[in-house]
Amino acid sequence: MNPSFILVVALVAVASTQVQAQRREVNSQVAQACKAELQQLCQGQKGKEAEQCLKNNESKLSSECKGAISKKTPQQ
């Protein structure tokens, strides 16, 4: 195999791992900042369903929760 190809594959794998770690960190921050809202407004919902619930209830969210959500990029 071409050494350049192997290097590119390795770099893509590392970048992908870093992106996944960043997404988990952002999701963790949102979960922490929006803990009360998730319990009160979106009880039992997880993942994308919980995200949509928070967005649907934006007017009821604390400023801390809104701030954490605004740090997320649309594709996360």
N, C-alpha and C positions, 0 to 999 in steps of 0.2 A: 504494500500500500504506500501511497505517496505520503511522505512525512508532513507536508503542508496540509493535506486533507485531515490527517490525524490531529494536528494542532488546532485546526478550525473546529473539528468536532468536539475536542476537549474544551475549547473556549466557549462554545455554545452551551455545553453541559454546565460549565461553571456559572455562566451568566443566567441560565435558566434556574439553577439552584438559588442564586442570589435573589432573583425576582420572586421566587416562591417564598423565601424567607422574609422579604420585605412585605409581601402581601399578608403573611401570617401575622407579622408585627402590627401592621395597620389594622387588620381585623381584630386583633387582641386589644388594641387601643380603643377602637370603637366599642367593643363589647364592654370594656371597663368604664368608659365615659358614659355609655348609654345603659348601664346596668339597670337602673331604676325604670327607665322607659321601656326596656325590653321586658321587664317583669310586669309592669303595669299595663302597657299598651299592646305588647306583642307576645304575651305569655304562650309558651309552647312552640313558638316558631323559631326556626333555625335557618342559617345560611341566607340564600337569596330571598326566601320568604320573609325573614326577619328584616332584611335590608329594605325590602319594599314596604313593609309595615312601618318602619321608621320614617321612610320618605313620605308615606301617606299621612303620617301624623306630625309632619315637620313643625307645624304651628304649636304643638304641645311639648316639643323637646327643649331641654335645657340648653343654655348657650354652650356648655362644655360638650354635650352630645353633638350639637350642630357643628361645632368646630371640628370634632373628630371625624364626622361624616364628610365634611368639606375637604378634608385632606385626602380622601380616597379619590382615585382617578376613575373615570367612567367605566373602564374595562375591568376594574377590580370587582 
